[in-house]
Amino acid sequence: MQKILVCLKRVVDYNVRIRVKPDGSGVVTDGVKMSINPFDEIALEEALRIRERGDAEEVIVLSIGNSDWQQQLRTGLAMGADRAILVETPEPVQPLAAARVIRAIVEREQPELVILGKQAIDDDCNQTGQMLAALWDRPQATFASKVELQDGKARVTREVDAGLELIEVELPAVITTDLRLNEPRYVKLPDIMKAKKKPLERLPVAELGVDVEPACRESNFEAPAARSRGIMVSDVNELVAALRDRGLLD
């Protein structure tokens, strides 16, 4: 195949403790470390391995956001992607809007494979890949833990509730990645320096003619309630009495 398109989302790093703003309008991001969504990083690693096996010629990374998102795209370039596209929009986009933007880029770039993480760790929606497949009218293979390409098809091992499921889809297709697919490579300083010279295209979302207005808006954010302290019981009778006192048993 000629091209693989990989979608990267900028999220608060998974090691950072999330704090809600005092006014409840969102979460604190000022001065907070931002990273590539871990599932998307796995998607990029898989695309790079496919190219390194000789099954693809070019890996393109795509993000949808403001100018700050260039940092994550440069990280993707440092990992080994050939070029990057930033679709610029001042406000975060919801899954359907993101799928529409990716669909527009797919029309423009004509990749044989689109790979993205199964979900983002900030909203946990797990929707964009499926919506993209529907808009593109192409097969999808979600929750991939193994990917094999042969004769214009992808054999994908999926992680499902009952265990593992093996499916085969014809290319072009959409694949979303699960945690056990691979372990992303470590980015070295020389690769970071080389990434600065790789092409990064900035494209205003208006040029794509895509509606990115949110279908719903968040009105307020709250931190989860603090967990109450547990109690120790000495035997079953004391446990039953404690549950009955809390109204959990009749």
N, C-alpha and C positions, 0 to 999 in steps of 0.2 A: 504494500500500500504506500501511498505517497505521504499523507498527512494524518497526524493524530492531534486532536484538539483537547486540551486539558483545562478545566475550569478551576480557578483558585479563588478562595474567599479569605478576606482578612478578618481575623477574629482576635479577641483577647486571648493571650497565651493560656494554655490549659493549666500552667503552674500558678497563675495569678488568682488570688481570691477576689471574687466579684463583689463590688460594693455598689449599693444603690445611691443615687444622688439624693441629697437632703430634700429636694423639692419633689422627689418621686417621678421625675420626667425621664429617667433612663438610668443607665449604669455609668459609673465613673470610667472614663477612658483617658483622661488627661494624665500624661506621665506614666501610663500603663503599657507594659510590653505587649505588642501586637505580633501575631505570627500567622503563617498559613494554616488554615483549618487542617487538623491532622489527617482527616480522611482524604482531603484533596492532595495533601503531600504524598500519601500512599498512591493516589491516582497518577500523579506525576512520575513517581518512581517506576510504576508499572509501564507507563508510556516510554520512559527512557530505556527500560530493559527490552521492550519490544523493538525499539530502534536499534539498540546495540546488537540484537540478534539478527539484524538485517531485514526485519519484517516491515520496517517503515523508514521513510527517508527524512521526515521532518516532524518535530514536536513543537506545537504552538501552545503557549499558555495565555489564558484569557481571564481578566478580572473586570468586575463592574463596580465602580465606586469613584471616590474623589482622587485627587492627586496623591494623597498619602498611600494609596494602594500600590503605587509604583515600587515601594519597598519590598512588598511580597512578590511582585513580579520579578524584580531583580534577583530575589532569592531563588525563584524558579529557574531563571536563566543561569544562575550560578550552579544549580544542581545539574544543568545540562540541556535545558530547553533551547531551541534554536532562535526563537523570537517570541515577542510578547505583544499583546493587544490590551489596552486599557480603555474600556468604554466608560467615559466620564459622566457621572451624574452626582449632584450634590447630596442627595438623600439616599439612604439605604433602600434597596429594592426587595420586594417580597418574591417568593418562589415563582409565581406565574410570570411576573414581569421579568425576572432573571431568565426564565426559560424562553421567553419571547426574544430577549436580547441575544441569547446564545443561538437561537434559531436563525436570527438575522445574520450572525457571524458565520454560521454553518453554510448558509446560502452563498455567502461571499467567498469563503475559503474552501468549501467542498471537501471536508475531511472524510476519510473512510471510517473513522472511529472517534467517538467523543467519550472521554472518561472523566468522571468527577466523583467526589466522595459521596457516600450514601446519605450523609446529612452533615450539617454544620453544628459545631458544638455550642454556638450561641443561641440558636433558635430551635435546634433539633427537629426541624420540619420534615426532613426526609421526603421531599416532594419534587424538587427541581428536575432531577434526572427523569422521573416518570412523566412529568409534564412536557419536558423536551421531546421525549420519544413520541408522545401523542401528537405534539405540534408538527414534528418532523415526519410522522407516519412511518417510523422505522422501528425495528425490534429493540427490545431492551433486556438487559440482564443485570439485575440488581443484587446487592450484597455479595459481590464476587470475592471468593477466597482463592481462586485459581483461574487463570486465563490462558488459553492456548489458541493460536491462530493457525488455520490451515485451509487452503483451497477456497479462499474468500469467505470463510466462516469463522466464528469464534465459539469455542467450546468453553463454557464457563461453569465452574463449580460454585454454587450458591450456598450460603449459610441460611438455613431456614429453621423454624421451630422444631421440626422433627429430626434435624440433623443436617445432611448435605444433599443437595440436589444438583444434578448435572443436566445442563440444557445446551442447545446449539442454536445459534442465531446467525443469520446471514448479514454480512456487512453491506452497506454502512449500518452501524448500530450504536446504541448508547449503553455504556457499562458504568455502574456505580460500585465503588470499592468498599470492602469491609476491612476490619483491622488486621486480619490474619493473612491478607494477600501478600504482603512483603514488609520489609523494614527499610524505610527511606534512608538514603545515603547521607553521610556527613558532608557538609559543605566546607571546603577548604579555602583558605585565604587567596591563593592564586586564582581559584575559580570565581571568587567574588570580584576580583580585579578584572578578569576577562569579561564578566557579565556586564560591566559598565559600557563595553563597546558593542554589545549585541543590540539589535534593533528593538525598540519599544515604541509602538505606535499608540498615540493618544487620539481617541475618536469620540467626539461628543455624541451622546445618546440620541440627540435630535436628528443627527444625520442618518440614523437607521430607521427613522419613522416609526419607532416602537413606543407604545403607551406604557409608561412605567409608573403611573399613578397607583398608589396603594389601594387595594380593595377594602382594607380595614386599617384602623389606626389604634395604636396603644394609647390609652388615656392615663394610665398610672402604673408605676412599678413599686413593688414592695418586696422587701427581703422576706424569706420564709420564716415562719414563727420558730422561735428557739425551742429545741426539744426539751421536754421536762426530764428531770433527773429520774433514773430508774431506782427501783427498790429491790432489796434482797429478801427472799423468803426462805424459810427453813424446810418447808415440806409442802405437799400438794394441797392440804387443807388450808394452809395460810395463803397459797396462791389463789385458790378458789374464792376465799373470803375477800382478798384484795380486788379481784375482778368483779365480784358482786358489789363491793362498795363503790366501784367506779361505774356501775350500771351496765357492765359488759356481759353480765350473766343474770338470768332471772332467778 
